[in-house]
Amino acid sequence: MWKVRLDGTDEYLPPFALGTWDIRDRKRMVQTIRLALEMGINHIDTAEMYPGAEETIAEALRGVDRQGVFIVSKVLPYHASYKGTKEALEKTLRRLNTDYVDAYLLHWWDGSYPLEETFRAFDELIDEGKMRYAGVSNFSRRELEEAVRIFSPRPIIFDQVKYNLSDRRAEVDILPLCRKHGITMTAYSPLWQGRYPSPEKWRVLEMVGRKYGATPFQVALNFLLTRNRDIIAIFKTENPDHLRENLDSLNFELSPEDVELIDRTFPA
Ligand SMILES: NC(=O)c1ccc[n+]([C@@H]2O[C@H](COP(=O)([O-])OP(=O)(O)OC[C@H]3O[C@@H](n4cnc5c(N)ncnc54)[C@H](OP(=O)(O)O)[C@@H]3O)[C@@H](O)[C@H]2O)c1
């Protein structure tokens, strides 16, 4: 598995991160986080919005070298005033039982507060050692340009956006802008959030997968990541078998014909 370099930093991260939205069984999630770490996936994604997720991560990381883990959390836009951002991060740190997050993101921007306020808080929180890097999520092109302008000269390290075979808008819209500004695009819901595409489209992935001994999920992840080796896919699973399956998705090369077929079936 290759590593993705985060521009403007000395960080290298795996092409996969583990998400923690919608945990159904906390004990299984703890086991899956621990297994992910053993398998080299040290980038864990969470948010104040995800019920019980930050506490679950804290439980999974008990006894684990904190410096070896890259934790990302997010502030809700309606908490993202100057003061509210600082308070939200304090609560997140308490729930995570840690002194700092590696990256702190504005979950989305709804205009509740000017971006300048949120970023002023981010700036000070970085200086205070409570977050290492700042990022954004669900930012449009215009919002991203605005964020870069306001936060400069400090880097925005991520724009975390939805990206999967059935919704490839980010590939056309956001990825080129991320590249221009040295921002890493992190792709959430790469497995359709468990809501799979139509049976006909699914059959195409099954058919392609059979040639490589791969499942449709592996074909999907392979297609998304091998063509864009500078992005990171954040999938969620609390099933160790699914974790292994997903991490095993980059060890084959789709033929140009199969790439074209997938492209046609799931147009960008
Ligand atoms: N910034 C944002 O606004 C935003 C929005 C959405 C998500 N996110 C982040 O991105 C993460 C991932 O996105 P997501 O949770 O929406 O969707 P996802 O990763 O596309 O899909 C997760 C679903 O797929 C299932 N799954 C995973 N691997 C599988 C496999 N190999 N075979 C069958 N089923 C499989 C999981 O069930 P099992 O647990 O049973 O495996 C779960 O139900 C989230 O957890 C969250 O951290 C961010």
The ligand as a Gaussian input file, in Angstrom:
#p B3LYP/6-31G(d) Opt

LIG

0 1
 N      -17.606000      14.898000       6.509000
 C      -18.816000      14.414000       6.359000
 O      -19.803000      15.137000       6.188000
 C      -18.990000      12.936000       6.368000
 C      -20.204000      12.371000       5.922000
 C      -20.325000      10.993000       5.927000
 C      -19.276000      10.213000       6.384000
 N      -18.110000      10.771000       6.857000
 C      -16.992000       9.958000       7.373000
 O      -16.652000       8.979000       6.412000
 C      -16.813000       7.680000       6.964000
 C      -17.236000       6.688000       5.887000
 O      -18.426000       7.059000       5.273000
 P      -19.810000       6.317000       5.558000
 O      -19.790000       5.681000       6.899000
 O      -20.837000       7.340000       5.283000
 O      -19.953000       5.284000       4.388000
 P      -19.111000       4.046000       3.762000
 O      -17.800000       3.890000       4.393000
 O      -19.217000       4.249000       2.314000
 O      -20.064000       2.818000       4.120000
 C      -20.163000       2.318000       5.414000
 C      -21.116000       1.130000       5.362000
 O      -20.591000       0.128000       4.498000
 C      -20.491000      -1.105000       5.187000
 N      -19.265000      -1.768000       4.716000
 C      -17.974000      -1.368000       4.840000
 N      -17.144000      -2.231000       4.217000
 C      -17.940000      -3.202000       3.692000
 C      -17.678000      -4.387000       2.951000
 N      -16.442000      -4.713000       2.596000
 N      -18.737000      -5.170000       2.600000
 C      -20.002000      -4.826000       2.936000
 N      -20.313000      -3.711000       3.634000
 C      -19.291000      -2.907000       4.009000
 C      -20.433000      -0.754000       6.666000
 O      -21.020000      -1.775000       7.439000
 P      -20.157000      -2.650000       8.495000
 O      -19.802000      -1.737000       9.623000
 O      -21.094000      -3.741000       8.861000
 O      -18.959000      -3.142000       7.740000
 C      -21.304000       0.495000       6.718000
 O      -22.673000       0.137000       6.814000
 C      -17.832000       7.894000       8.092000
 O      -17.845000       6.836000       9.023000
 C      -17.356000       9.199000       8.642000
 O      -16.213000       9.008000       9.465000
 C      -17.961000      12.124000       6.816000

